[in-house]
Every structure is written in structure tokens, then in C-alpha cells.
């Protein structure tokens, strides 16, 4: 009996060991072939993978920014783009299906964003549902159902991973242009964002000065800033105005609306909240040390809101405070504005309509404009300026200042000591002995 028991046990152990060996063998073979498998699937498309942030499509008056998988709507792929909204009437999504080895072609729904501001080119979403049984990681856009897909640019479909936010707050900055050189205010703004609890700042850059490039390189290396090249002037006649009636062109304000929508979707799965603004704007909480505590107070009033609108107050750069504490002489060598010297703003007039700026939960937004959500989910909450507001420090023509009522508001001074210390640390690293 003991011998039979021993043989039976030995047989079971050997069978189990054999199964483990076979599983390990096939797993190793699978992993060994995995890179080759991916190369074969990409070879299906046989075109060039688009690398730039703006890709023109031949003969279509269409520019592709990036496709994003939108899990909120079945298998929808949303392609952020710029189109001539009067001329472009028909486009097709070509999906590269790795699982079947086929190319699937679907007519795109062309959804032009409502805020066009009179310009012929506009931000748009090209909408296509990924076909069933098509495991597509890459797609292209074409003006016809048929064509030579070897010549097409192929785009990686982003946001196919699961929601796993690595940031509480991300700031999306509208395109920098005009050889932007407001170095001091730029450093102050970035340091203020960090004080307020921002983990990442995304900046769309058309162009800036060499001096600011040095500052950007510092913050990129630090891990605070990510820049997205935005060469829109290479493709379109860009107007620096926000409305066609003010200054004509193909598209307004350097494609700001498209950039903000792209930034929103870039952060759909990565950040819990996204702030959308210009570099000369800072969301200032009143009586709160950071955005986390500010938002906790706001959400207590509207727990289900995911879209928060704030008043935007202009603080004219031509009006200075006499306070000598923040009139820091060592900063005068750096080009730009010292925001701590500007504490006079326009008076709050709640009975007058005034464009607002926003902080949003990306999952609550489908399309966004500069001052409003065009399409979204759930309630919106208008935040009282007694809780927080956008500090917008910029040049205002003296003629326009004379027509405004101004009031002293030194909310920014509650962050003054911390801001001065941090800015000094940065400029000493960047420009030792003021050797700019």
C-alpha cells in the first residue's frame, strides 16, 4: 500500500510539474513574439505615423490634431480637428483593425463647435464609431471611401487605457505667440500654480523668445510643465483677434479653441480637474491656502457639479501700487510684469454679463469654448467672487481704464511672501548674478 500511495503521489506531482512547464514555455514564446506581433499589426497600415501636433490632410481644408477614444459613448472615436466649416462636408474614418488584418472605413460625423466667432476655419470633432470586432489602435482620415492607404498619415487613438488620474489639478494654457517674452510674469504664474496645488501645466506654444525658452526648459526638466508645439501659423493665416470683425484671418486667436479642446481630452483620464486659461490669468482663492480646500468648500454647496465658472477680473498693468514691500528692485532686470504691484481691479457688477473662466472635471465635458461649456453633463456652478476669482493681469488701454470703476483688491498678497521666496529661488538658478 505505501508503494502504491507513493507512486500515485509521484504521478500527480509529475503531471502538475509538466503542466507548469508547458504553460511557462508558451508564455515565454508569446512574450518573445509580442514585439514582432505589434510590428506586423502596424505594418497593416503601411503609412506614416503622424508625429506632429497639427497634421494637414491633402486637398481637404482639414487639419487633424489627434483622435481620442471616448468611452462615454459606446465605441466612439472623437477626432479633434480644424476644418473649413463651409467647404468640408464629407470625411471618412479609416480604422486599422489589428485583430482581423482589415481596414474598416466609416463615414465621419462632422460636428463643428458652435463658437466660430465669424472665422471660416473652426474647431471641430470628427465622430466615428469603431466597428465591432475591430481592435484598432491606429486610424486615418480621408475625403473618400477608397484611396491609397499607403500614402495616408496614421494617428494613434489615445485614451484607450483605463481612468487612472495621476494629477488632482492640471492647467491648460492657451497658445503662446508673438515671440512671447513676459518672463517675470510667466515665472510668477507657474510658481503661483505650484503654491495652489497644481501638478502639471500644459502649454501650447506657437513661438516665444529665446529667454523664455530657457525658462520653459527649466520647468520641463523640473517636471512641472509640458509644452505642445502649436505651429498653426505654418498652415493658416492666423488672426490675433478673438473675432473676425476685429481682425480678419482664417482662424481666430491662434486656434485657441482647438488647443483647449485637445488639452481637455489629453487629460480626460489623467487629471481629476482641468483649468483652462491664458498665461496672464491665475485662479485666486480668497481665504483658502490652495485649490483643494477651496474646491472642498465649493462642492459642499453643489456636490454633483463638475463644471465651475469663476468671475474674471482685469487688473490693469498700467496702474501700480505704492507698496514698496513688493516693488522688488532685483526683479527689474527681467522683462515682464511684476503681478504683486497690481492690486486694482474692475468693480464687480453682477447685473452685467461678463465672460467667465472655468475649472472642470474632464468627464463632465464634451465640448468646451473659451468662456463656456458648449456640451457637457451635470450641473454647472457659478462660484461667488467672495470665494475665488480669476486674477487677470494685463495691459488695458488708458481710454478703457477711464471708463471703468476700479477697486483695490490685494488678495494676491496673501501669497506674497511664499511667491517672492520661490521666484527668487528660480531666477537665482536660471540667471545667476543676473546674467541673462
Backbone torsions as a table, in degrees:
resi	resn	phi	psi	omega
1	UNK	NA	-45.2	178.7
2	UNK	-59.3	-36.9	-179.1
3	UNK	-65.3	-43.9	179.6
4	UNK	-62.7	-41.0	179.6
5	UNK	-63.3	-41.1	-179.7
6	UNK	-65.0	-44.2	-178.6
7	UNK	-64.2	-40.1	-180.0
8	UNK	-63.7	-43.0	179.3
9	UNK	-64.5	-43.2	179.7
10	UNK	-61.4	-41.0	-179.3
11	UNK	-63.7	-44.0	180.0
12	UNK	-62.7	-43.2	179.8
13	UNK	-62.5	-42.1	-178.4
14	UNK	-67.1	-40.4	177.6
15	UNK	-62.4	-45.4	179.9
16	UNK	-61.7	-41.9	179.5
17	UNK	-65.7	-37.7	179.3
18	UNK	-65.0	-41.0	179.3
19	UNK	-63.1	-44.8	178.4
20	UNK	-60.4	-41.9	-179.8
21	UNK	-63.2	-43.3	-179.8
22	UNK	-64.7	-43.1	178.7
23	UNK	-61.5	-43.6	179.4
24	UNK	-63.1	-40.9	-179.7
25	UNK	-60.9	-49.2	-177.8
26	UNK	-70.6	-31.4	176.3
27	UNK	-65.4	-43.8	178.1
28	UNK	-64.1	-40.2	178.4
29	UNK	-64.4	-38.9	178.8
30	UNK	-62.9	-46.8	-179.4
31	UNK	-66.2	-34.1	179.0
32	UNK	-65.3	-35.3	-177.4
33	UNK	-91.2	-6.2	-174.5
34	UNK	-61.1	-46.8	178.1
35	UNK	-59.5	-40.4	178.8
36	UNK	-64.1	-37.5	179.8
37	UNK	-61.2	-42.4	-179.4
38	UNK	-67.1	-40.8	179.7
39	UNK	-62.0	-39.3	178.5
40	UNK	-64.0	-42.9	-177.8
41	UNK	-65.3	-38.6	178.0
42	UNK	-69.3	-31.6	-179.6
43	UNK	-65.7	-19.6	177.1
44	UNK	-55.3	-41.7	-174.2
45	UNK	-76.4	-32.5	173.6
46	UNK	53.2	17.7	174.2
47	UNK	-108.9	-172.3	178.5
48	UNK	-87.6	133.9	174.6
49	UNK	-75.8	124.6	-178.6
50	UNK	-67.1	132.0	-178.3
51	UNK	-112.6	-25.4	-176.4
52	UNK	-78.7	166.7	179.5
53	UNK	-82.6	-19.2	176.0
54	UNK	-132.7	120.4	-177.6
55	UNK	-121.1	115.2	177.7
56	UNK	-75.9	141.2	174.1
57	UNK	-100.2	132.0	-175.7
58	UNK	-61.0	135.1	171.6
59	UNK	58.1	28.6	-177.6
60	UNK	-126.3	-11.8	-173.4
61	UNK	55.3	40.2	-177.6
62	UNK	-132.1	140.8	177.7
63	UNK	-129.3	126.5	-177.9
64	UNK	-96.8	131.5	174.6
65	UNK	-94.7	-62.8	179.3
66	UNK	-170.6	145.5	171.6
67	UNK	-91.5	142.6	179.3
68	UNK	-130.1	131.7	173.3
69	UNK	-73.4	125.4	-177.8
70	UNK	-109.9	93.6	-173.1
71	UNK	-68.4	-8.7	179.1
72	UNK	-74.5	-14.8	-176.1
73	UNK	-131.9	77.4	177.7
74	UNK	51.0	-121.8	-178.7
75	UNK	-108.1	38.7	-173.4
76	UNK	-75.8	135.6	169.1
77	UNK	-108.5	127.9	-177.7
78	UNK	-112.2	115.6	-176.9
79	UNK	-101.1	111.2	177.1
80	UNK	-71.9	129.2	-172.9
81	UNK	-152.9	172.7	171.7
82	UNK	-124.3	128.0	-179.1
83	UNK	-135.0	158.9	168.7
84	UNK	-80.9	105.3	-165.0
85	UNK	-70.2	-15.7	177.4
86	UNK	-89.4	-32.1	-173.8
87	UNK	-93.0	-32.3	-174.0
88	UNK	-88.1	112.2	-177.0
89	UNK	-120.3	-16.1	-174.1
90	UNK	-147.1	122.1	176.4
91	UNK	-141.8	157.4	-177.7
92	UNK	-129.7	140.7	174.2
93	UNK	-93.3	126.1	176.4
94	UNK	-107.8	116.2	-178.7
95	UNK	-101.4	133.2	176.5
96	UNK	-92.1	102.5	-173.5
97	UNK	-89.7	103.7	-177.7
98	UNK	-65.6	-37.6	-173.6
99	UNK	-65.9	-40.2	-177.1
100	UNK	-98.6	-16.6	-177.2
101	UNK	78.7	17.1	-177.1
102	UNK	-111.4	164.2	169.1
103	UNK	-104.7	121.2	178.2
104	UNK	-105.0	132.3	-176.2
105	UNK	-114.9	126.8	-178.5
106	UNK	-129.9	135.4	176.6
107	UNK	-68.4	134.3	-177.7
108	UNK	-85.2	139.0	166.7
109	UNK	-80.7	128.4	-177.6
110	UNK	-100.3	110.2	-176.3
111	UNK	-113.5	95.2	-179.5
112	UNK	-79.0	132.6	-179.5
113	UNK	-65.8	143.9	-171.7
114	UNK	-64.9	-32.7	-178.2
115	UNK	-87.2	95.6	179.2
116	UNK	-103.1	-19.2	176.5
117	UNK	56.1	28.6	173.9
118	UNK	86.0	-4.0	-176.6
119	UNK	-84.9	147.7	-179.4
120	UNK	-68.9	-32.6	177.0
121	UNK	-98.3	142.6	-174.0
122	UNK	-144.4	157.9	170.0
123	UNK	-66.5	142.6	-179.2
124	UNK	-149.3	156.6	169.5
125	UNK	-109.9	126.9	170.7
126	UNK	-96.8	121.4	-169.8
127	UNK	-110.4	122.4	176.7
128	UNK	-141.3	135.8	177.1
129	UNK	-90.4	126.9	178.9
130	UNK	-63.2	127.0	-178.3
131	UNK	-59.5	153.8	176.3
132	UNK	-62.3	147.7	179.5
133	UNK	61.9	23.3	176.3
134	UNK	-117.0	105.1	178.2
135	UNK	-89.3	84.1	-172.1
136	UNK	-99.6	126.5	171.5
137	UNK	-106.3	-15.6	-179.5
138	UNK	-133.2	150.7	178.0
139	UNK	-149.4	166.6	174.4
140	UNK	-137.4	169.2	177.4
141	UNK	-122.9	135.2	-179.8
142	UNK	-141.2	158.0	-178.4
143	UNK	-82.6	-6.5	-177.3
144	UNK	-138.6	166.3	177.7
145	UNK	-72.3	-25.7	-177.5
146	UNK	-121.7	152.0	179.9
147	UNK	172.4	176.7	179.1
148	UNK	-90.7	98.1	-174.9
149	UNK	-70.7	-11.8	175.3
150	UNK	-66.2	-23.9	-177.1
151	UNK	-97.1	-0.8	-175.3
152	UNK	-85.8	148.2	168.3
153	UNK	-78.5	135.7	179.1
154	UNK	-109.3	141.5	-175.2
155	UNK	-119.3	135.8	174.7
156	UNK	-72.7	132.8	178.3
157	UNK	-81.2	113.9	-176.1
158	UNK	-86.8	170.2	176.0
159	UNK	65.5	34.1	175.7
160	UNK	-92.5	-7.7	177.4
161	UNK	-80.8	176.9	-179.8
162	UNK	-82.1	160.8	179.0
163	UNK	-68.9	118.5	-178.3
164	UNK	-149.1	74.7	-173.7
165	UNK	-63.5	128.7	176.8
166	UNK	-99.9	-8.6	-178.5
167	UNK	-129.1	144.2	171.3
168	UNK	-80.3	-44.6	-178.1
169	UNK	-132.7	132.9	172.6
170	UNK	-125.7	138.8	177.4
171	UNK	-106.6	128.6	175.2
172	UNK	-103.7	118.0	-177.4
173	UNK	-101.7	128.8	177.0
174	UNK	-59.0	159.1	-173.9
175	UNK	-52.7	133.7	169.7
176	UNK	-83.6	134.2	-176.9
177	UNK	-149.0	-178.6	176.7
178	UNK	64.8	34.2	-178.6
179	UNK	52.7	48.5	-173.9
180	UNK	-48.6	129.9	-173.6
181	UNK	-140.8	21.5	-180.0
182	UNK	-81.7	72.3	-168.7
183	UNK	-65.0	-48.5	-175.4
184	UNK	-63.6	-47.2	179.7
185	UNK	-65.1	-34.2	177.6
186	UNK	-61.3	-49.3	179.9
187	UNK	-62.3	-42.8	179.0
188	UNK	-61.1	-42.2	-179.2
189	UNK	-63.7	-46.5	-179.6
190	UNK	-62.3	-42.4	179.9
191	UNK	-67.9	-34.4	175.4
192	UNK	-64.7	-42.4	177.9
193	UNK	-58.4	-43.0	-179.5
194	UNK	-64.8	-41.4	176.7
195	UNK	-59.9	-37.7	-175.5
196	UNK	-81.0	-7.3	173.5
197	UNK	108.4	16.9	180.0
198	UNK	-79.1	135.8	177.8
199	UNK	-94.0	-33.2	-176.3
200	UNK	-144.5	142.9	178.1
201	UNK	-125.7	121.0	178.4
202	UNK	-103.2	124.6	-176.7
203	UNK	-120.2	123.5	174.7
204	UNK	-88.1	122.1	-169.4
205	UNK	-120.2	115.6	170.6
206	UNK	-86.1	-53.3	171.7
207	UNK	-162.7	160.4	176.4
208	UNK	-158.5	173.6	-177.8
209	UNK	-73.7	163.7	176.9
210	UNK	-63.2	-34.5	179.3
211	UNK	-64.8	-42.0	178.4
212	UNK	-70.4	-31.2	175.3
213	UNK	-58.1	-38.2	177.9
214	UNK	-63.8	-41.3	178.9
215	UNK	-66.6	-43.3	178.2
216	UNK	-59.4	-44.3	-179.5
217	UNK	-59.3	-37.8	178.4
218	UNK	-62.0	-47.8	-176.6
219	UNK	-74.2	-30.4	174.9
220	UNK	-65.2	-45.4	178.5
221	UNK	-63.2	-33.8	177.8
222	UNK	-69.9	-25.0	-179.1
223	UNK	95.5	6.3	-179.1
224	UNK	-84.7	-39.0	-171.9
225	UNK	-112.7	141.1	168.4
226	UNK	-124.1	127.4	178.9
227	UNK	-102.7	140.6	174.3
228	UNK	-115.1	116.9	178.6
229	UNK	-60.5	134.0	-175.1
230	UNK	-132.3	73.5	-173.5
231	UNK	-83.9	50.2	-173.4
232	UNK	-65.9	-26.7	179.7
233	UNK	-69.3	-14.3	176.9
234	UNK	-77.5	-14.7	-173.5
235	UNK	-119.8	-29.9	-173.2
236	UNK	-134.3	155.0	173.1
237	UNK	-81.2	102.2	-170.3
238	UNK	-90.4	136.8	173.7
239	UNK	-96.3	134.6	175.2
240	UNK	-76.9	-7.1	179.5
241	UNK	-88.7	160.1	-179.5
242	UNK	-88.8	-11.6	-179.5
243	UNK	-136.4	141.0	-176.7
244	UNK	-58.1	-33.3	-178.4
245	UNK	-66.8	-24.2	-179.0
246	UNK	-84.9	-39.0	177.1
247	UNK	-159.3	122.5	-173.7
248	UNK	-73.2	159.1	179.1
249	UNK	169.7	-178.7	179.0
250	UNK	-76.5	-38.7	-176.5
251	UNK	-148.4	149.8	-173.1
252	UNK	-91.9	148.6	170.4
253	UNK	47.2	46.7	174.1
254	UNK	58.5	34.3	177.6
255	UNK	66.9	33.4	-176.5
256	UNK	-55.7	-43.5	-175.6
257	UNK	-62.7	-41.1	178.3
258	UNK	-66.3	-42.6	-179.6
259	UNK	-61.5	-42.1	-178.7
260	UNK	-66.5	-39.7	177.9
261	UNK	-67.3	-37.6	176.9
262	UNK	-64.4	-42.2	-179.9
263	UNK	-64.7	-37.6	177.6
264	UNK	-58.0	-48.0	-177.5
265	UNK	-75.1	-29.8	174.3
266	UNK	-58.6	-31.2	-175.7
267	UNK	-106.0	10.9	-177.1
268	UNK	-56.5	-39.9	-176.5
269	UNK	-105.4	-1.8	-171.5
270	UNK	-109.9	-20.9	-174.0
271	UNK	-135.1	140.2	179.9
272	UNK	-72.5	-36.7	179.8
273	UNK	-137.7	144.0	179.9
274	UNK	-125.4	132.9	175.2
275	UNK	-105.2	135.7	-176.5
276	UNK	-120.8	113.8	-175.5
277	UNK	-161.3	179.8	175.3
278	UNK	-92.4	165.9	-176.5
279	UNK	-68.0	-21.2	-179.9
280	UNK	-93.7	18.0	179.7
281	UNK	-122.6	138.9	177.0
282	UNK	-134.8	131.3	175.1
283	UNK	-78.6	110.3	-176.2
284	UNK	-102.6	117.5	171.8
285	UNK	-79.0	145.8	175.4
286	UNK	-101.4	125.9	178.1
287	UNK	65.8	20.8	172.9
288	UNK	-127.3	146.7	-177.8
289	UNK	-82.0	-23.6	-177.2
290	UNK	-157.4	175.9	-178.2
291	UNK	-71.0	-28.0	-179.2
292	UNK	-62.4	-49.6	179.3
293	UNK	-70.1	-34.8	176.3
294	UNK	-61.0	-47.2	-176.9
295	UNK	-68.2	-33.1	177.5
296	UNK	-61.2	-41.1	178.0
297	UNK	-67.2	-42.1	-179.4
298	UNK	-65.2	-44.6	-177.0
299	UNK	-70.0	-19.0	174.4
300	UNK	-64.5	-30.0	178.3
301	UNK	-84.0	-29.4	-178.8
302	UNK	-144.2	79.0	-171.8
303	UNK	-64.6	-22.1	-175.7
304	UNK	-97.9	-2.8	-179.0
305	UNK	-74.7	143.4	175.0
306	UNK	-126.7	4.5	-180.0
307	UNK	-130.0	119.5	-175.1
308	UNK	-121.3	123.9	-178.2
309	UNK	-107.9	134.4	-175.4
310	UNK	-122.2	146.8	173.1
311	UNK	-65.1	146.5	179.6
312	UNK	-117.3	111.5	-178.5
313	UNK	-105.2	129.8	176.7
314	UNK	-84.7	128.7	172.7
315	UNK	-109.8	100.7	-174.0
316	UNK	-62.3	134.4	-179.5
317	UNK	-74.0	-12.2	-179.1
318	UNK	-85.0	-6.1	179.6
319	UNK	-113.1	118.7	-174.1
320	UNK	-106.5	154.0	170.5
321	UNK	-89.7	154.0	178.9
322	UNK	-87.3	-1.3	-178.8
323	UNK	-63.1	120.7	-175.9
324	UNK	-83.4	-15.5	-177.1
325	UNK	-59.6	-38.1	-176.9
326	UNK	-107.5	9.5	172.3
327	UNK	-88.2	76.2	-168.3
328	UNK	-86.3	111.7	-172.8
329	UNK	-64.4	-32.8	-177.8
330	UNK	-68.1	-17.3	179.6
331	UNK	-84.6	-11.9	-173.1
332	UNK	-68.2	-17.9	-179.6
333	UNK	-73.5	-18.2	-177.4
334	UNK	-93.4	133.5	179.3
335	UNK	-67.1	140.7	176.9
336	UNK	126.6	-174.4	-172.3
337	UNK	-101.9	138.4	171.7
338	UNK	-94.9	103.0	-172.0
339	UNK	-65.0	-23.3	-178.5
340	UNK	-69.8	-11.0	178.7
341	UNK	-93.6	0.8	-174.3
342	UNK	-122.9	99.4	-175.0
343	UNK	-126.7	23.7	174.5
344	UNK	-113.6	126.8	-176.9
345	UNK	-128.8	168.1	175.7
346	UNK	-68.3	149.8	-178.1
347	UNK	-72.6	140.3	176.4
348	UNK	-72.4	123.9	179.0
349	UNK	-126.1	87.5	-172.2
350	UNK	-62.2	-20.4	-179.8
351	UNK	-79.4	-10.5	179.3
352	UNK	-101.9	138.9	176.0
353	UNK	-71.8	134.9	178.5
354	UNK	-143.6	130.8	-179.2
355	UNK	-57.7	139.8	-178.2
356	UNK	-110.0	169.2	172.3
357	UNK	-119.9	165.2	-164.0
358	UNK	-132.4	150.6	160.8
359	UNK	-119.6	132.2	-174.7
360	UNK	-136.0	153.5	163.4
361	UNK	-83.9	119.8	-173.3
362	UNK	-54.2	-35.0	-178.6
363	UNK	-66.8	-16.5	179.8
364	UNK	-90.1	1.0	-173.4
365	UNK	-124.6	134.2	173.6
366	UNK	-101.6	-49.8	177.1
367	UNK	-137.1	141.6	-177.6
368	UNK	-128.5	146.0	171.2
369	UNK	-109.6	-173.1	-175.9
370	UNK	-69.2	-39.6	-174.2
371	UNK	-119.2	4.9	-178.6
372	UNK	-159.6	159.9	173.2
373	UNK	-87.9	122.7	-179.3
374	UNK	-77.5	-40.4	176.4
375	UNK	-144.9	136.7	-179.1
376	UNK	-166.0	-176.8	-179.6
377	UNK	-117.2	146.3	170.0
378	UNK	76.5	176.1	-175.9
379	UNK	-73.0	153.4	172.0
380	UNK	-106.8	150.2	-178.0
381	UNK	-126.1	122.5	176.7
382	UNK	-87.8	112.9	-174.1
383	UNK	-82.8	132.2	177.7
384	UNK	-66.4	139.4	176.3
385	UNK	-65.3	-9.3	173.7
386	UNK	-72.1	-17.6	178.6
387	UNK	-99.5	-43.0	-178.3
388	UNK	-168.5	157.2	176.9
389	UNK	-157.9	164.8	175.7
390	UNK	-86.6	122.1	174.2
391	UNK	-87.3	110.1	-174.3
392	UNK	-114.0	96.1	-175.0
393	UNK	-97.4	105.3	-176.4
394	UNK	-150.4	170.6	178.3
395	UNK	-72.9	137.4	173.5
396	UNK	-130.4	134.1	-179.1
397	UNK	-61.9	137.1	-179.3
398	UNK	-52.5	-33.0	178.6
399	UNK	-61.8	-39.2	-179.3
400	UNK	-75.8	-30.9	178.7
401	UNK	-65.7	-40.0	-177.5
402	UNK	-63.2	-20.7	-179.0
403	UNK	-92.4	0.4	-177.1
404	UNK	-111.3	148.0	170.5
405	UNK	-89.0	129.9	-177.6
406	UNK	-114.1	148.6	179.1
407	UNK	-134.6	147.7	178.7
408	UNK	-77.6	129.3	179.7
409	UNK	-144.5	103.3	-177.5
410	UNK	-104.7	39.1	176.1
411	UNK	-54.4	-38.2	-176.2
412	UNK	-64.4	-20.8	-178.5
413	UNK	-70.6	-17.6	176.4
414	UNK	-65.9	-19.7	177.2
415	UNK	-103.1	1.6	-173.4
416	UNK	-55.0	-54.1	-178.0
417	UNK	-58.4	-44.3	179.2
418	UNK	-65.6	-41.9	-177.2
419	UNK	-65.3	-44.4	179.3
420	UNK	-59.3	-45.9	-179.6
421	UNK	-60.0	-45.7	-176.5
422	UNK	-71.2	-39.7	178.3
423	UNK	-64.2	-41.6	177.8
424	UNK	-60.4	-40.1	178.6
425	UNK	-62.7	-40.2	-178.6
426	UNK	-69.4	-48.7	-176.1
427	UNK	-67.1	-30.0	177.1
428	UNK	-68.3	-33.1	176.6
429	UNK	-75.3	-41.5	-176.2
430	UNK	-76.7	-41.1	-172.9
431	UNK	-129.4	68.7	-179.7
432	UNK	-58.9	132.6	-177.2
433	UNK	58.5	30.8	179.4
434	UNK	56.3	29.5	-179.5
435	UNK	-83.9	70.1	-179.4
436	UNK	-88.6	NA	NA
